[in-house]
Amino acid sequence: MRFPRVSGATLAGENVLLPREFEGDPTLLVVSFQWQQRSLVDPWCSVADQLAARYDAFEYYELLVVDWRSRVLVGRERRTDLLADGKRERLLVLRVNKRQFRQSLGLLGEGTVYALLLDDGHVVRQAAGFPASSTIEGLLTLLRDWEAARPSVGEPQPSNSAG
């Protein structure tokens, strides 16, 4: 399934267009719907930090999804000081129709967090809740396969032109 085209913002207030501006191949998204879900978000981010250190092209982001009608600020000043510097840069706030967003990705509810692995804007893997060891191992296997399939530096790239 394709990740929906949505706009979001960094904590610094810079607008981003998703999935176009995701920098990663592949990209892991940790999606939460409430700030109070940090206890489920942080373990995913720890796993993602380790993967990012191991795989050069891998990137991850945390998406905090809030309803577009909500007037509540996400706690820019008060709550983000609890995040480490590197985490602040990875946190994107999406103000969207939450029900529509969930439905477009097949997410069942807002009571847990979701981890979505994207490749070229398509969701290729999905998990919910706390990162289980089997889920992490599956992700590692997928990334190893991904890296093995990449052409080496200096290796000729396959051509799409007929000729």
CORKA-V918567 format. One line per field, one symbol per residue. ss: DSSP state (h for helix, s for strand, l for the rest). psi: psi as a letter, one per 20 degrees, with the letter a starting at -180 (. if undefined). Layout:
# CORKA-V918567
ss: ???
psi: ???
This chain:
# CORKA-V918567
ss: lslllsssssllllssssllllllllssssssllhhhhhhhhhhhhhhhhhhhhllllsssssssssllllllllllllhhhllhhhhhhsssssslhhhhhhhhllllllllssssssllsssssssllllhhhhhhhhhhhhhhhhhllllllllllllll
psi: qppqorqaqrhijpqqpqjhjpnqnrpppopriqhijhhhgghghgghgghhhhogiqqqqpoooqphipipqjkggghiiiqqghhhhipppooroggggghhikphajirrqpppqoljpoiqpqqbqoqhhgghhgggghggghhiqqqpippqqqiqq.
